[in-house]
Amino acid sequence: MKTTKSEIIRKAAGLFVHNGYHGTSLNDISEAVGIKKAGLFFHFKNKEDLYKAVLEQYVTSIPSPNILFEENMHCSLTEFIEVFSNKKTYFLNTMKDVIEKEEINFSQAMSFLLESGRLDSSCHEAIKNFDKEMLEVWKIIVLKSQQSEETTNKYPAEQIANIIYMAYKGHLMSKAFGTVDPDKSKELLEKAYALFKK
């Protein structure tokens, strides 16, 4: 049976997530895929080239927040928290096939994302831009909630958006290290929002 490039990328992704970039060799990948090491070179120049293909498939291909939340920009802040809580795993959704077939947990997936941002400049830029755009989406939602008097006007929309989003990001990091309940994101966002609710 012929091994496809996408199968190699998926298996390699699973190994990079489990063992890290430096802890994964081409021998490990060829063994996991069930082909000879030379077979990898038919598709990829070297390990770095394969790693970049994994990042393109699972990290840098995440849609922009403007696209992800395009249909939700009219929501109240309370509604947006609900929507955001359901879509918060956008990165994990792009890795769904790897997570299911390679038995990866949230903590491992987040560690992979952090390592990828450190090792690859284009990945770092993609994550940074995504973060910046996500904060802009929150700012728009908060501003609308201030205009509808759902949220206090005592503080600038940007400041409120920053506090709510940073609280979420802190929670995400705690989840990555397994120190908090992964299902508490919505509760945390609601508590952060409660500080500014009218």
C-alpha positions as CSV (number, residue, x, y, z in Angstrom):
1,M,0.0,0.0,0.0
2,K,1.4,3.4,-1.0
3,T,2.0,5.9,1.8
4,T,0.7,9.4,1.0
5,K,2.3,12.7,1.9
6,S,-0.6,13.6,4.2
7,E,-0.2,10.4,6.1
8,I,3.5,11.1,6.7
9,I,2.6,14.7,7.8
10,R,0.0,13.4,10.3
11,K,2.3,10.7,11.7
12,A,5.2,13.2,12.0
13,A,2.9,15.7,13.7
14,G,2.0,13.1,16.3
15,L,5.6,12.4,17.0
16,F,6.6,16.1,17.1
17,V,3.8,16.7,19.5
18,H,4.7,13.7,21.7
19,N,8.5,14.1,21.7
20,G,9.2,17.7,20.5
21,Y,11.2,18.6,17.4
22,H,14.6,17.7,18.8
23,G,13.3,14.5,20.3
24,T,12.0,13.2,17.0
25,S,14.2,11.6,14.4
26,L,13.6,10.8,10.7
27,N,14.1,7.1,11.8
28,D,11.2,7.5,14.3
29,I,9.0,9.0,11.6
30,S,9.8,6.4,9.0
31,E,9.2,3.6,11.5
32,A,5.8,5.1,12.6
33,V,4.8,5.5,9.0
34,G,6.0,2.0,8.1
35,I,8.3,3.0,5.3
36,K,12.1,3.1,4.8
37,K,13.8,6.4,5.7
38,A,14.7,6.9,2.0
39,G,10.9,7.0,1.3
40,L,10.6,10.2,3.3
41,F,13.0,11.9,1.0
42,F,10.7,11.3,-1.9
43,H,8.4,13.9,-0.3
44,F,10.7,16.0,1.9
45,K,14.3,17.3,1.7
46,N,15.0,16.8,5.4
47,K,13.5,16.8,8.8
48,E,13.2,20.6,8.8
49,D,11.3,20.5,5.6
50,L,8.9,17.9,7.0
51,Y,8.5,20.0,10.2
52,K,7.6,23.1,8.1
53,A,5.0,21.0,6.2
54,V,3.5,19.9,9.6
55,L,3.4,23.6,10.7
56,E,1.7,24.7,7.5
57,Q,-0.9,21.9,7.8
58,Y,-1.7,22.4,11.5
59,V,-0.6,25.8,12.8
60,T,-0.2,28.5,10.2
61,S,-3.3,27.4,8.3
62,I,-5.6,28.4,11.2
63,P,-8.1,30.9,9.8
64,S,-7.9,34.6,10.9
65,P,-10.2,35.5,13.9
66,N,-12.0,37.9,11.5
67,I,-13.1,34.8,9.5
68,L,-13.6,32.5,12.5
69,F,-15.9,35.0,14.2
70,E,-17.3,36.8,11.2
71,E,-20.9,35.7,11.8
72,N,-20.6,36.6,15.5
73,M,-19.5,40.2,15.4
74,H,-23.1,41.4,16.0
75,C,-23.3,39.4,19.3
76,S,-23.7,40.9,22.7
77,L,-20.7,40.3,25.0
78,T,-22.5,37.6,26.9
79,E,-23.4,35.8,23.6
80,F,-19.8,36.2,22.3
81,I,-18.4,34.6,25.4
82,E,-20.6,31.6,24.7
83,V,-19.5,31.5,21.0
84,F,-15.8,32.0,21.9
85,S,-16.0,29.3,24.5
86,N,-17.2,26.9,21.9
87,K,-14.7,27.9,19.2
88,K,-11.7,28.4,21.6
89,T,-10.1,25.2,20.4
90,Y,-9.6,26.5,16.8
91,F,-6.0,25.2,17.0
92,L,-7.1,21.8,18.3
93,N,-9.8,21.6,15.6
94,T,-7.1,21.9,12.9
95,M,-5.2,19.1,14.5
96,K,-8.3,16.9,15.0
97,D,-7.1,14.0,12.9
98,V,-3.8,14.0,14.7
99,I,-5.4,14.2,18.1
100,E,-7.8,11.4,17.4
101,K,-5.4,9.0,15.6
102,E,-2.2,9.8,17.5
103,E,-3.7,10.0,21.0
104,I,-2.7,13.5,21.9
105,N,-4.0,15.5,24.8
106,F,-4.6,19.3,25.2
107,S,-1.4,19.8,27.2
108,Q,0.8,18.1,24.5
109,A,-0.9,20.0,21.7
110,M,-0.3,23.4,23.5
111,S,3.3,22.5,24.2
112,F,3.7,21.8,20.5
113,L,2.2,25.1,19.6
114,L,4.6,27.0,22.0
115,E,7.6,25.1,20.7
116,S,6.6,25.7,17.1
117,G,6.5,29.5,17.8
118,R,10.0,29.3,19.3
119,L,11.6,27.3,16.5
120,D,10.0,28.7,13.4
121,S,9.8,32.4,12.6
122,S,6.8,32.1,10.2
123,C,4.9,30.2,12.8
124,H,5.9,32.7,15.4
125,E,4.5,35.5,13.2
126,A,1.3,33.6,12.4
127,I,0.6,33.1,16.2
128,K,1.5,36.7,17.0
129,N,-0.8,38.0,14.2
130,F,-3.6,35.7,15.2
131,D,-3.3,36.9,18.8
132,K,-3.3,40.6,17.7
133,E,-6.4,40.1,15.5
134,M,-8.2,38.1,18.2
135,L,-7.7,41.0,20.6
136,E,-9.1,43.4,18.0
137,V,-12.2,41.2,17.7
138,W,-12.6,41.3,21.5
139,K,-12.2,45.1,21.4
140,I,-15.0,45.5,18.8
141,I,-17.3,43.3,20.8
142,V,-16.6,45.2,24.0
143,L,-17.1,48.6,22.3
144,K,-20.5,47.4,21.0
145,S,-21.4,46.2,24.4
146,Q,-20.5,49.7,25.8
147,Q,-22.6,51.3,23.2
148,S,-25.6,49.1,24.1
149,E,-24.9,49.8,27.8
150,E,-24.3,46.2,28.5
151,T,-20.8,47.1,29.8
152,T,-19.5,50.1,31.7
153,N,-18.0,53.1,29.9
154,K,-15.8,53.8,32.9
155,Y,-12.9,52.1,31.2
156,P,-11.7,52.2,27.6
157,A,-12.9,49.2,25.4
158,E,-9.3,48.3,24.7
159,Q,-8.5,48.0,28.4
160,I,-11.5,45.8,29.1
161,A,-10.8,43.6,26.0
162,N,-7.2,43.2,27.1
163,I,-8.2,42.1,30.7
164,I,-10.8,39.6,29.5
165,Y,-8.6,38.2,26.7
166,M,-5.4,38.1,28.9
167,A,-7.4,36.3,31.6
168,Y,-8.4,33.7,29.1
169,K,-4.8,33.3,27.8
170,G,-3.5,32.8,31.3
171,H,-6.2,30.1,31.8
172,L,-5.1,28.5,28.5
173,M,-1.5,28.3,29.7
174,S,-2.6,26.8,33.0
175,K,-4.6,24.2,31.0
176,A,-1.5,23.4,29.0
177,F,0.4,22.6,32.2
178,G,-2.6,20.7,33.6
179,T,-3.1,22.9,36.6
180,V,-6.7,23.9,36.0
181,D,-9.9,22.2,34.8
182,P,-10.0,22.5,31.0
183,D,-13.8,23.0,31.0
184,K,-13.7,26.2,33.0
185,S,-12.9,28.6,30.2
186,K,-16.4,30.0,29.9
187,E,-16.7,30.4,33.6
188,L,-13.5,32.3,33.7
189,L,-14.5,34.6,30.9
190,E,-17.8,35.3,32.6
191,K,-16.1,36.2,35.8
192,A,-13.7,38.6,34.0
193,Y,-16.7,40.2,32.2
194,A,-18.6,40.5,35.5
195,L,-16.0,43.1,36.6
196,F,-17.3,45.4,33.9
197,K,-20.9,44.5,33.6
198,K,-23.4,47.4,34.2
